[in-house]
Structures are given as structure tokens and as C-alpha cells.
Amino acid sequence: MKKDLFAELETSVRQGGRILSKSEAAARSFELPEQDVAAIREAYGLSQEKFASLLGISVRTLQNWEQGRRTPRGPARVLLRVAALHPDAVLDVVRPRRKPSRRVPAK
């Protein structure tokens, strides 16, 4: 059984190498549409500084995206898609949490 699993893993790693070297096409891929970063930020009603902080990126990176000098890639594209489609999910992560109130039981 272990030899079979190792052989399967080896085959998978070799295939991954071929895909990375572009000598073989991936069986599936995920394409995210381009996002209008400025429009997303404006929908949040945030300055560039605050929106960059929300995303965990530098203001310069955000400016480059908004002005078309750079394009968000990888995880940043996914995060922008989530920010555009589910703003509450993003805001829930960064909002300070209130501690649950502790009630003192009445005697």
C-alpha cells in the first residue's frame, strides 16, 4: 500500500513540474475577473490609507492597482473578490469584538 501511495505522489509531483514548466496544461484552472479596485474601495467609503490597512497592503501597492500600473495577483485577487461580493465577511474579521458580558447571578 505504501509503495502505491508513493508512486501516486511521485506521479503527481512530476505532473506538477510539467505544468509549472508549461510543457503540460493543467486539468483545471480558476480565472478570476479583473476587479475595479477603486470602485471596491469607494463602496466601503474608505480612504486609500484605511482600505490598504484593511487589506494588509501598502498604500503604494493600492495606488498602483487603482492606477493600473500593477495588477493584483494570487491571494490578493481572491481577497478583492471577497471584498467586492461579501463586504460583511471582510469587515467582520477586522471589527473589534465585544467581550461577552458576564452576568453575576442574582442571589
Biopython code that builds the backbone (N, CA, C, O; Angstrom):
import numpy as np
from Bio.PDB.StructureBuilder import StructureBuilder

atoms = [
    (1, "MET", "N", (0.818, -1.192, 0.000)),
    (1, "MET", "CA", (0.000, 0.000, 0.000)),
    (1, "MET", "C", (0.858, 1.251, 0.000)),
    (1, "MET", "O", (0.565, 2.194, -0.734)),
    (2, "LYS", "N", (1.918, 1.282, 0.811)),
    (2, "LYS", "CA", (2.775, 2.463, 0.880)),
    (2, "LYS", "C", (3.457, 2.732, -0.446)),
    (2, "LYS", "O", (3.615, 3.888, -0.838)),
    (3, "LYS", "N", (3.869, 1.666, -1.150)),
    (3, "LYS", "CA", (4.508, 1.847, -2.453)),
    (3, "LYS", "C", (3.530, 2.461, -3.451)),
    (3, "LYS", "O", (3.906, 3.313, -4.256)),
    (4, "ASP", "N", (2.286, 2.026, -3.394)),
    (4, "ASP", "CA", (1.265, 2.575, -4.289)),
    (4, "ASP", "C", (1.055, 4.065, -4.028)),
    (4, "ASP", "O", (0.974, 4.861, -4.963)),
    (5, "LEU", "N", (0.969, 4.434, -2.753)),
    (5, "LEU", "CA", (0.773, 5.847, -2.411)),
    (5, "LEU", "C", (1.969, 6.690, -2.833)),
    (5, "LEU", "O", (1.814, 7.807, -3.327)),
    (6, "PHE", "N", (3.167, 6.139, -2.631)),
    (6, "PHE", "CA", (4.363, 6.879, -3.025)),
    (6, "PHE", "C", (4.405, 7.055, -4.538)),
    (6, "PHE", "O", (4.746, 8.131, -5.030)),
    (7, "ALA", "N", (4.063, 6.014, -5.272)),
    (7, "ALA", "CA", (4.061, 6.094, -6.738)),
    (7, "ALA", "C", (3.045, 7.144, -7.208)),
    (7, "ALA", "O", (3.315, 7.902, -8.141)),
    (8, "GLU", "N", (1.899, 7.181, -6.568)),
    (8, "GLU", "CA", (0.877, 8.170, -6.926)),
    (8, "GLU", "C", (1.375, 9.592, -6.627)),
    (8, "GLU", "O", (1.175, 10.509, -7.424)),
    (9, "LEU", "N", (2.015, 9.756, -5.487)),
    (9, "LEU", "CA", (2.571, 11.056, -5.118)),
    (9, "LEU", "C", (3.660, 11.474, -6.098)),
    (9, "LEU", "O", (3.712, 12.628, -6.522)),
    (10, "GLU", "N", (4.524, 10.537, -6.453)),
    (10, "GLU", "CA", (5.610, 10.835, -7.398)),
    (10, "GLU", "C", (5.043, 11.253, -8.754)),
    (10, "GLU", "O", (5.526, 12.213, -9.355)),
    (11, "THR", "N", (4.051, 10.562, -9.226)),
    (11, "THR", "CA", (3.409, 10.904, -10.489)),
    (11, "THR", "C", (2.815, 12.306, -10.427)),
    (11, "THR", "O", (2.942, 13.088, -11.369)),
    (12, "SER", "N", (2.170, 12.609, -9.318)),
    (12, "SER", "CA", (1.551, 13.917, -9.135)),
    (12, "SER", "C", (2.586, 15.035, -9.123)),
    (12, "SER", "O", (2.382, 16.079, -9.741)),
    (13, "VAL", "N", (3.699, 14.819, -8.420)),
    (13, "VAL", "CA", (4.763, 15.824, -8.355)),
    (13, "VAL", "C", (5.364, 16.048, -9.735)),
    (13, "VAL", "O", (5.619, 17.187, -10.127)),
    (14, "ARG", "N", (5.588, 14.971, -10.469)),
    (14, "ARG", "CA", (6.146, 15.097, -11.827)),
    (14, "ARG", "C", (5.176, 15.865, -12.732)),
    (14, "ARG", "O", (5.596, 16.708, -13.525)),
    (15, "GLN", "N", (3.896, 15.573, -12.607)),
    (15, "GLN", "CA", (2.901, 16.276, -13.405)),
    (15, "GLN", "C", (2.896, 17.766, -13.029)),
    (15, "GLN", "O", (2.817, 18.626, -13.906)),
    (16, "GLY", "N", (2.981, 18.068, -11.727)),
    (16, "GLY", "CA", (3.045, 19.456, -11.289)),
    (16, "GLY", "C", (4.233, 20.184, -11.887)),
    (16, "GLY", "O", (4.123, 21.345, -12.282)),
    (17, "GLY", "N", (5.364, 19.507, -11.954)),
    (17, "GLY", "CA", (6.555, 20.086, -12.574)),
    (17, "GLY", "C", (6.337, 20.397, -14.044)),
    (17, "GLY", "O", (6.754, 21.451, -14.525)),
    (18, "ARG", "N", (5.692, 19.498, -14.755)),
    (18, "ARG", "CA", (5.409, 19.733, -16.179)),
    (18, "ARG", "C", (4.452, 20.906, -16.355)),
    (18, "ARG", "O", (4.598, 21.702, -17.283)),
    (19, "ILE", "N", (3.477, 21.007, -15.465)),
    (19, "ILE", "CA", (2.520, 22.125, -15.541)),
    (19, "ILE", "C", (3.236, 23.445, -15.276)),
    (19, "ILE", "O", (3.017, 24.423, -15.991)),
    (20, "LEU", "N", (4.087, 23.479, -14.255)),
    (20, "LEU", "CA", (4.830, 24.706, -13.942)),
    (20, "LEU", "C", (5.771, 25.114, -15.065)),
    (20, "LEU", "O", (5.964, 26.302, -15.322)),
    (21, "SER", "N", (6.361, 24.117, -15.738)),
    (21, "SER", "CA", (7.271, 24.434, -16.847)),
    (21, "SER", "C", (6.509, 24.674, -18.145)),
    (21, "SER", "O", (7.111, 24.922, -19.190)),
    (22, "LYS", "N", (5.201, 24.598, -18.076)),
    (22, "LYS", "CA", (4.305, 24.856, -19.213)),
    (22, "LYS", "C", (4.453, 23.830, -20.338)),
    (22, "LYS", "O", (4.086, 24.104, -21.481)),
    (23, "SER", "N", (4.983, 22.666, -20.021)),
    (23, "SER", "CA", (5.049, 21.612, -21.030)),
    (23, "SER", "C", (3.783, 20.750, -21.013)),
    (23, "SER", "O", (3.601, 19.877, -21.862)),
    (24, "GLU", "N", (2.918, 21.010, -20.035)),
    (24, "GLU", "CA", (1.634, 20.307, -19.945)),
    (24, "GLU", "C", (0.607, 21.286, -19.386)),
    (24, "GLU", "O", (0.909, 22.084, -18.498)),
    (25, "ALA", "N", (-0.592, 21.212, -19.911)),
    (25, "ALA", "CA", (-1.659, 22.087, -19.425)),
    (25, "ALA", "C", (-2.285, 21.493, -18.170)),
    (25, "ALA", "O", (-2.387, 20.274, -18.028)),
    (26, "ALA", "N", (-2.696, 22.363, -17.271)),
    (26, "ALA", "CA", (-3.381, 21.913, -16.058)),
    (26, "ALA", "C", (-4.754, 21.367, -16.438)),
    (26, "ALA", "O", (-5.384, 21.841, -17.384)),
    (27, "ALA", "N", (-5.205, 20.374, -15.695)),
    (27, "ALA", "CA", (-6.508, 19.777, -15.963)),
    (27, "ALA", "C", (-7.638, 20.760, -15.684)),
    (27, "ALA", "O", (-8.693, 20.704, -16.315)),
    (28, "ARG", "N", (-7.407, 21.658, -14.736)),
    (28, "ARG", "CA", (-8.406, 22.676, -14.432)),
    (28, "ARG", "C", (-7.703, 23.931, -13.945)),
    (28, "ARG", "O", (-6.592, 23.874, -13.417)),
    (29, "SER", "N", (-8.349, 25.035, -14.126)),
    (29, "SER", "CA", (-7.794, 26.295, -13.639)),
    (29, "SER", "C", (-8.947, 27.207, -13.233)),
    (29, "SER", "O", (-10.092, 27.009, -13.639)),
    (30, "PHE", "N", (-8.623, 28.190, -12.440)),
    (30, "PHE", "CA", (-9.625, 29.118, -11.947)),
    (30, "PHE", "C", (-9.207, 30.521, -12.350)),
    (30, "PHE", "O", (-8.124, 30.984, -11.991)),
    (31, "GLU", "N", (-10.053, 31.179, -13.082)),
    (31, "GLU", "CA", (-9.780, 32.539, -13.521)),
    (31, "GLU", "C", (-10.734, 33.480, -12.803)),
    (31, "GLU", "O", (-11.952, 33.305, -12.839)),
    (32, "LEU", "N", (-10.163, 34.467, -12.159)),
    (32, "LEU", "CA", (-10.976, 35.484, -11.511)),
    (32, "LEU", "C", (-10.995, 36.718, -12.396)),
    (32, "LEU", "O", (-9.954, 37.122, -12.914)),
    (33, "PRO", "N", (-12.159, 37.321, -12.575)),
    (33, "PRO", "CA", (-12.219, 38.511, -13.419)),
    (33, "PRO", "C", (-11.450, 39.666, -12.775)),
    (33, "PRO", "O", (-11.265, 39.709, -11.558)),
    (34, "GLU", "N", (-11.009, 40.596, -13.619)),
    (34, "GLU", "CA", (-10.346, 41.796, -13.113)),
    (34, "GLU", "C", (-11.314, 42.552, -12.207)),
    (34, "GLU", "O", (-12.513, 42.622, -12.474)),
    (35, "GLN", "N", (-10.772, 43.110, -11.139)),
    (35, "GLN", "CA", (-11.587, 43.866, -10.201)),
    (35, "GLN", "C", (-11.275, 45.356, -10.338)),
    (35, "GLN", "O", (-10.124, 45.742, -10.538)),
    (36, "ASP", "N", (-12.304, 46.179, -10.227)),
    (36, "ASP", "CA", (-12.118, 47.625, -10.195)),
    (36, "ASP", "C", (-11.821, 47.980, -8.739)),
    (36, "ASP", "O", (-12.731, 48.191, -7.938)),
    (37, "VAL", "N", (-10.534, 48.039, -8.417)),
    (37, "VAL", "CA", (-10.109, 48.208, -7.031)),
    (37, "VAL", "C", (-10.617, 49.519, -6.454)),
    (37, "VAL", "O", (-11.063, 49.559, -5.307)),
    (38, "ALA", "N", (-10.555, 50.586, -7.230)),
    (38, "ALA", "CA", (-11.023, 51.893, -6.743)),
    (38, "ALA", "C", (-12.512, 51.839, -6.429)),
    (38, "ALA", "O", (-12.951, 52.408, -5.429)),
    (39, "ALA", "N", (-13.294, 51.164, -7.267)),
    (39, "ALA", "CA", (-14.739, 51.065, -7.031)),
    (39, "ALA", "C", (-15.034, 50.262, -5.761)),
    (39, "ALA", "O", (-15.949, 50.597, -5.009)),
    (40, "ILE", "N", (-14.260, 49.211, -5.528)),
    (40, "ILE", "CA", (-14.451, 48.414, -4.315)),
    (40, "ILE", "C", (-14.165, 49.274, -3.087)),
    (40, "ILE", "O", (-14.930, 49.283, -2.123)),
    (41, "ARG", "N", (-13.038, 50.002, -3.146)),
    (41, "ARG", "CA", (-12.666, 50.869, -2.015)),
    (41, "ARG", "C", (-13.724, 51.927, -1.778)),
    (41, "ARG", "O", (-14.095, 52.189, -0.634)),
    (42, "GLU", "N", (-14.218, 52.541, -2.854)),
    (42, "GLU", "CA", (-15.233, 53.585, -2.723)),
    (42, "GLU", "C", (-16.535, 53.026, -2.143)),
    (42, "GLU", "O", (-17.232, 53.718, -1.402)),
    (43, "ALA", "N", (-16.862, 51.777, -2.479)),
    (43, "ALA", "CA", (-18.071, 51.153, -1.920)),
    (43, "ALA", "C", (-17.948, 51.004, -0.406)),
    (43, "ALA", "O", (-18.952, 51.051, 0.305)),
    (44, "TYR", "N", (-16.738, 50.827, 0.085)),
    (44, "TYR", "CA", (-16.502, 50.753, 1.521)),
    (44, "TYR", "C", (-16.495, 52.139, 2.156)),
    (44, "TYR", "O", (-16.611, 52.267, 3.375)),
    (45, "GLY", "N", (-16.359, 53.171, 1.335)),
    (45, "GLY", "CA", (-16.304, 54.525, 1.858)),
    (45, "GLY", "C", (-15.020, 54.811, 2.628)),
    (45, "GLY", "O", (-15.019, 55.586, 3.584)),
    (46, "LEU", "N", (-13.927, 54.179, 2.202)),
    (46, "LEU", "CA", (-12.664, 54.321, 2.917)),
    (46, "LEU", "C", (-11.638, 55.068, 2.079)),
    (46, "LEU", "O", (-11.665, 55.024, 0.849)),
    (47, "SER", "N", (-10.734, 55.753, 2.766)),
    (47, "SER", "CA", (-9.599, 56.382, 2.103)),
    (47, "SER", "C", (-8.649, 55.287, 1.630)),
    (47, "SER", "O", (-8.776, 54.127, 2.021)),
    (48, "GLN", "N", (-7.702, 55.670, 0.788)),
    (48, "GLN", "CA", (-6.713, 54.690, 0.342)),
    (48, "GLN", "C", (-5.933, 54.131, 1.525)),
    (48, "GLN", "O", (-5.644, 52.935, 1.574)),
    (49, "GLU", "N", (-5.596, 54.992, 2.472)),
    (49, "GLU", "CA", (-4.834, 54.554, 3.637)),
    (49, "GLU", "C", (-5.599, 53.511, 4.444)),
    (49, "GLU", "O", (-5.044, 52.484, 4.834)),
    (50, "LYS", "N", (-6.875, 53.784, 4.690)),
    (50, "LYS", "CA", (-7.668, 52.859, 5.506)),
    (50, "LYS", "C", (-7.966, 51.554, 4.761)),
    (50, "LYS", "O", (-7.945, 50.477, 5.357)),
    (51, "PHE", "N", (-8.240, 51.653, 3.469)),
    (51, "PHE", "CA", (-8.536, 50.444, 2.700)),
    (51, "PHE", "C", (-7.280, 49.578, 2.584)),
    (51, "PHE", "O", (-7.361, 48.355, 2.694)),
    (52, "ALA", "N", (-6.128, 50.202, 2.363)),
    (52, "ALA", "CA", (-4.873, 49.453, 2.299)),
    (52, "ALA", "C", (-4.626, 48.738, 3.622)),
    (52, "ALA", "O", (-4.211, 47.579, 3.644)),
    (53, "SER", "N", (-4.883, 49.433, 4.716)),
    (53, "SER", "CA", (-4.710, 48.824, 6.036)),
    (53, "SER", "C", (-5.668, 47.649, 6.220)),
    (53, "SER", "O", (-5.287, 46.614, 6.766)),
    (54, "LEU", "N", (-6.897, 47.808, 5.769)),
    (54, "LEU", "CA", (-7.894, 46.739, 5.863)),
    (54, "LEU", "C", (-7.417, 45.489, 5.133)),
    (54, "LEU", "O", (-7.610, 44.373, 5.616)),
    (55, "LEU", "N", (-6.792, 45.675, 3.966)),
    (55, "LEU", "CA", (-6.331, 44.546, 3.158)),
    (55, "LEU", "C", (-4.960, 44.035, 3.576)),
    (55, "LEU", "O", (-4.538, 42.960, 3.149)),
    (56, "GLY", "N", (-4.261, 44.806, 4.414)),
    (56, "GLY", "CA", (-2.927, 44.397, 4.835)),
    (56, "GLY", "C", (-1.872, 44.619, 3.762)),
    (56, "GLY", "O", (-0.919, 43.847, 3.648)),
    (57, "ILE", "N", (-2.045, 45.681, 2.975)),
    (57, "ILE", "CA", (-1.081, 46.010, 1.923)),
    (57, "ILE", "C", (-0.620, 47.448, 2.108)),
    (57, "ILE", "O", (-1.190, 48.190, 2.909)),
    (58, "SER", "N", (0.399, 47.838, 1.376)),
    (58, "SER", "CA", (0.871, 49.215, 1.468)),
    (58, "SER", "C", (-0.020, 50.126, 0.629)),
    (58, "SER", "O", (-0.676, 49.685, -0.314)),
    (59, "VAL", "N", (-0.026, 51.393, 0.991)),
    (59, "VAL", "CA", (-0.793, 52.386, 0.233)),
    (59, "VAL", "C", (-0.248, 52.446, -1.188)),
    (59, "VAL", "O", (-1.016, 52.589, -2.139)),
    (60, "ARG", "N", (1.046, 52.341, -1.340)),
    (60, "ARG", "CA", (1.667, 52.394, -2.670)),
    (60, "ARG", "C", (1.154, 51.245, -3.546)),
    (60, "ARG", "O", (0.864, 51.448, -4.725)),
    (61, "THR", "N", (1.043, 50.057, -2.982)),
    (61, "THR", "CA", (0.512, 48.920, -3.740)),
    (61, "THR", "C", (-0.914, 49.199, -4.179)),
    (61, "THR", "O", (-1.269, 48.955, -5.332)),
    (62, "LEU", "N", (-1.735, 49.710, -3.270)),
    (62, "LEU", "CA", (-3.118, 50.037, -3.609)),
    (62, "LEU", "C", (-3.168, 51.088, -4.712)),
    (62, "LEU", "O", (-3.951, 50.964, -5.653)),
    (63, "GLN", "N", (-2.345, 52.112, -4.601)),
    (63, "GLN", "CA", (-2.313, 53.156, -5.635)),
    (63, "GLN", "C", (-1.907, 52.571, -6.990)),
    (63, "GLN", "O", (-2.479, 52.920, -8.022)),
    (64, "ASN", "N", (-0.927, 51.691, -6.975)),
    (64, "ASN", "CA", (-0.508, 51.054, -8.233)),
    (64, "ASN", "C", (-1.645, 50.246, -8.848)),
    (64, "ASN", "O", (-1.831, 50.270, -10.064)),
    (65, "TRP", "N", (-2.402, 49.537, -8.027)),
    (65, "TRP", "CA", (-3.553, 48.785, -8.537)),
    (65, "TRP", "C", (-4.600, 49.722, -9.106)),
    (65, "TRP", "O", (-5.092, 49.512, -10.215)),
    (66, "GLU", "N", (-4.939, 50.751, -8.353)),
    (66, "GLU", "CA", (-6.000, 51.659, -8.781)),
    (66, "GLU", "C", (-5.628, 52.414, -10.054)),
    (66, "GLU", "O", (-6.498, 52.734, -10.863)),
    (67, "GLN", "N", (-4.350, 52.697, -10.232)),
    (67, "GLN", "CA", (-3.917, 53.470, -11.395)),
    (67, "GLN", "C", (-3.473, 52.585, -12.556)),
    (67, "GLN", "O", (-2.995, 53.083, -13.576)),
    (68, "GLY", "N", (-3.632, 51.275, -12.399)),
    (68, "GLY", "CA", (-3.347, 50.348, -13.485)),
    (68, "GLY", "C", (-1.875, 50.078, -13.745)),
    (68, "GLY", "O", (-1.535, 49.474, -14.763)),
    (69, "ARG", "N", (-0.996, 50.508, -12.853)),
    (69, "ARG", "CA", (0.431, 50.240, -13.033)),
    (69, "ARG", "C", (0.774, 48.801, -12.667)),
    (69, "ARG", "O", (1.741, 48.241, -13.184)),
    (70, "ARG", "N", (0.002, 48.215, -11.795)),
    (70, "ARG", "CA", (0.176, 46.820, -11.370)),
    (70, "ARG", "C", (-1.203, 46.166, -11.323)),
    (70, "ARG", "O", (-2.236, 46.834, -11.272)),
    (71, "THR", "N", (-1.177, 44.844, -11.341)),
    (71, "THR", "CA", (-2.411, 44.070, -11.269)),
    (71, "THR", "C", (-2.329, 43.149, -10.060)),
    (71, "THR", "O", (-1.327, 42.457, -9.879)),
    (72, "PRO", "N", (-3.367, 43.131, -9.230)),
    (72, "PRO", "CA", (-3.357, 42.186, -8.099)),
    (72, "PRO", "C", (-3.249, 40.757, -8.620)),
    (72, "PRO", "O", (-3.823, 40.415, -9.654)),
    (73, "ARG", "N", (-2.518, 39.942, -7.900)),
    (73, "ARG", "CA", (-2.319, 38.550, -8.301)),
    (73, "ARG", "C", (-2.595, 37.621, -7.124)),
    (73, "ARG", "O", (-2.597, 38.042, -5.967)),
    (74, "GLY", "N", (-2.824, 36.373, -7.439)),
    (74, "GLY", "CA", (-2.955, 35.322, -6.438)),
    (74, "GLY", "C", (-3.951, 35.632, -5.335)),
    (74, "GLY", "O", (-5.098, 35.988, -5.606)),
    (75, "PRO", "N", (-3.512, 35.496, -4.092)),
    (75, "PRO", "CA", (-4.407, 35.690, -2.951)),
    (75, "PRO", "C", (-5.027, 37.088, -2.907)),
    (75, "PRO", "O", (-6.147, 37.254, -2.425)),
    (76, "ALA", "N", (-4.303, 38.092, -3.407)),
    (76, "ALA", "CA", (-4.855, 39.455, -3.411)),
    (76, "ALA", "C", (-6.086, 39.531, -4.304)),
    (76, "ALA", "O", (-7.050, 40.221, -3.969)),
    (77, "ARG", "N", (-6.067, 38.840, -5.422)),
    (77, "ARG", "CA", (-7.242, 38.834, -6.315)),
    (77, "ARG", "C", (-8.437, 38.177, -5.628)),
    (77, "ARG", "O", (-9.572, 38.641, -5.747)),
    (78, "VAL", "N", (-8.165, 37.102, -4.918)),
    (78, "VAL", "CA", (-9.241, 36.404, -4.205)),
    (78, "VAL", "C", (-9.799, 37.314, -3.113)),
    (78, "VAL", "O", (-11.014, 37.439, -2.964)),
    (79, "LEU", "N", (-8.905, 37.951, -2.348)),
    (79, "LEU", "CA", (-9.346, 38.840, -1.280)),
    (79, "LEU", "C", (-10.181, 39.990, -1.833)),
    (79, "LEU", "O", (-11.195, 40.353, -1.238)),
    (80, "LEU", "N", (-9.774, 40.565, -2.954)),
    (80, "LEU", "CA", (-10.549, 41.650, -3.560)),
    (80, "LEU", "C", (-11.915, 41.154, -4.027)),
    (80, "LEU", "O", (-12.912, 41.869, -3.921)),
    (81, "ARG", "N", (-11.954, 39.953, -4.533)),
    (81, "ARG", "CA", (-13.246, 39.376, -4.969)),
    (81, "ARG", "C", (-14.174, 39.194, -3.765)),
    (81, "ARG", "O", (-15.360, 39.515, -3.834)),
    (82, "VAL", "N", (-13.626, 38.680, -2.671)),
    (82, "VAL", "CA", (-14.419, 38.529, -1.448)),
    (82, "VAL", "C", (-14.855, 39.901, -0.951)),
    (82, "VAL", "O", (-16.006, 40.083, -0.556)),
    (83, "ALA", "N", (-13.941, 40.862, -0.969)),
    (83, "ALA", "CA", (-14.266, 42.219, -0.514)),
    (83, "ALA", "C", (-15.380, 42.822, -1.348)),
    (83, "ALA", "O", (-16.230, 43.540, -0.820)),
    (84, "ALA", "N", (-15.388, 42.540, -2.639)),
    (84, "ALA", "CA", (-16.420, 43.085, -3.529)),
    (84, "ALA", "C", (-17.769, 42.396, -3.326)),
    (84, "ALA", "O", (-18.810, 43.053, -3.326)),
    (85, "LEU", "N", (-17.752, 41.088, -3.155)),
    (85, "LEU", "CA", (-19.004, 40.334, -3.098)),
    (85, "LEU", "C", (-19.561, 40.154, -1.690)),
    (85, "LEU", "O", (-20.771, 40.009, -1.513)),
    (86, "HIS", "N", (-18.687, 40.163, -0.692)),
    (86, "HIS", "CA", (-19.107, 39.898, 0.684)),
    (86, "HIS", "C", (-18.431, 40.862, 1.663)),
    (86, "HIS", "O", (-17.616, 40.441, 2.484)),
    (87, "PRO", "N", (-18.763, 42.140, 1.579)),
    (87, "PRO", "CA", (-18.082, 43.114, 2.441)),
    (87, "PRO", "C", (-18.224, 42.808, 3.929)),
    (87, "PRO", "O", (-17.302, 43.069, 4.702)),
    (88, "ASP", "N", (-19.347, 42.267, 4.332)),
    (88, "ASP", "CA", (-19.520, 41.958, 5.756)),
    (88, "ASP", "C", (-18.516, 40.913, 6.231)),
    (88, "ASP", "O", (-18.062, 40.961, 7.374)),
    (89, "ALA", "N", (-18.172, 39.977, 5.364)),
    (89, "ALA", "CA", (-17.192, 38.951, 5.746)),
    (89, "ALA", "C", (-15.842, 39.595, 6.029)),
    (89, "ALA", "O", (-15.158, 39.212, 6.978)),
    (90, "VAL", "N", (-15.458, 40.561, 5.219)),
    (90, "VAL", "CA", (-14.174, 41.241, 5.429)),
    (90, "VAL", "C", (-14.246, 42.097, 6.681)),
    (90, "VAL", "O", (-13.335, 42.068, 7.508)),
    (91, "LEU", "N", (-15.320, 42.857, 6.827)),
    (91, "LEU", "CA", (-15.449, 43.753, 7.972)),
    (91, "LEU", "C", (-15.580, 42.988, 9.282)),
    (91, "LEU", "O", (-15.097, 43.450, 10.316)),
    (92, "ASP", "N", (-16.222, 41.829, 9.255)),
    (92, "ASP", "CA", (-16.355, 41.024, 10.476)),
    (92, "ASP", "C", (-15.000, 40.588, 11.013)),
    (92, "ASP", "O", (-14.824, 40.444, 12.223)),
    (93, "VAL", "N", (-14.059, 40.381, 10.129)),
    (93, "VAL", "CA", (-12.734, 39.933, 10.548)),
    (93, "VAL", "C", (-11.952, 41.043, 11.233)),
    (93, "VAL", "O", (-11.158, 40.773, 12.134)),
    (94, "VAL", "N", (-12.164, 42.279, 10.823)),
    (94, "VAL", "CA", (-11.352, 43.374, 11.357)),
    (94, "VAL", "C", (-12.051, 44.193, 12.436)),
    (94, "VAL", "O", (-11.407, 44.978, 13.132)),
    (95, "ARG", "N", (-13.355, 44.016, 12.581)),
    (95, "ARG", "CA", (-14.064, 44.750, 13.633)),
    (95, "ARG", "C", (-13.627, 44.258, 14.993)),
    (95, "ARG", "O", (-13.452, 43.058, 15.202)),
    (96, "PRO", "N", (-13.449, 45.196, 15.930)),
    (96, "PRO", "CA", (-13.141, 44.745, 17.297)),
    (96, "PRO", "C", (-14.324, 43.958, 17.854)),
    (96, "PRO", "O", (-15.482, 44.331, 17.674)),
    (97, "ARG", "N", (-14.016, 42.903, 18.509)),
    (97, "ARG", "CA", (-15.061, 42.065, 19.115)),
    (97, "ARG", "C", (-15.355, 42.561, 20.516)),
    (97, "ARG", "O", (-14.453, 42.871, 21.295)),
    (98, "ARG", "N", (-16.618, 42.627, 20.806)),
    (98, "ARG", "CA", (-17.001, 42.954, 22.182)),
    (98, "ARG", "C", (-16.928, 41.692, 23.003)),
    (98, "ARG", "O", (-17.326, 40.615, 22.558)),
    (99, "LYS", "N", (-16.417, 41.839, 24.201)),
    (99, "LYS", "CA", (-16.372, 40.682, 25.085)),
    (99, "LYS", "C", (-17.794, 40.381, 25.539)),
    (99, "LYS", "O", (-18.569, 41.295, 25.819)),
    (100, "PRO", "N", (-18.131, 39.110, 25.612)),
    (100, "PRO", "CA", (-19.462, 38.782, 26.099)),
    (100, "PRO", "C", (-19.616, 39.289, 27.528)),
    (100, "PRO", "O", (-18.715, 39.173, 28.359)),
    (101, "SER", "N", (-20.771, 39.845, 27.776)),
    (101, "SER", "CA", (-20.973, 40.368, 29.136)),
    (101, "SER", "C", (-21.107, 39.194, 30.109)),
    (101, "SER", "O", (-21.750, 38.183, 29.827)),
    (102, "ARG", "N", (-20.490, 39.373, 31.226)),
    (102, "ARG", "CA", (-20.586, 38.342, 32.265)),
    (102, "ARG", "C", (-21.612, 38.818, 33.287)),
    (102, "ARG", "O", (-21.440, 39.831, 33.965)),
    (103, "ARG", "N", (-22.626, 38.081, 33.360)),
    (103, "ARG", "CA", (-23.645, 38.433, 34.347)),
    (103, "ARG", "C", (-23.325, 37.753, 35.642)),
    (103, "ARG", "O", (-22.969, 36.576, 35.703)),
    (104, "VAL", "N", (-23.464, 38.535, 36.660)),
    (104, "VAL", "CA", (-23.290, 37.964, 38.001)),
    (104, "VAL", "C", (-24.646, 37.434, 38.414)),
    (104, "VAL", "O", (-25.629, 38.174, 38.448)),
    (105, "PRO", "N", (-24.698, 36.151, 38.728)),
    (105, "PRO", "CA", (-26.004, 35.581, 39.095)),
    (105, "PRO", "C", (-26.552, 36.247, 40.347)),
    (105, "PRO", "O", (-25.832, 36.526, 41.306)),
    (106, "ALA", "N", (-27.839, 36.486, 40.296)),
    (106, "ALA", "CA", (-28.513, 37.086, 41.476)),
    (106, "ALA", "C", (-28.581, 36.049, 42.587)),
    (106, "ALA", "O", (-28.726, 34.850, 42.348)),
    (107, "LYS", "N", (-28.471, 36.559, 43.815)),
    (107, "LYS", "CA", (-28.534, 35.652, 44.969)),
    (107, "LYS", "C", (-29.922, 35.512, 45.475)),
    (107, "LYS", "O", (-30.157, 34.787, 46.441)),
]
sb = StructureBuilder()
sb.init_structure("model")
sb.init_model(0)
sb.init_chain("A")
sb.init_seg("    ")
for serial, (resi, resn, name, xyz) in enumerate(atoms, 1):
    if name == "N":
        sb.init_residue(resn, " ", resi, " ")
    sb.init_atom(name, np.array(xyz, "f"), 0.0, 1.0, " ", f" {name:<3s}", serial, name[0])
structure = sb.get_structure()
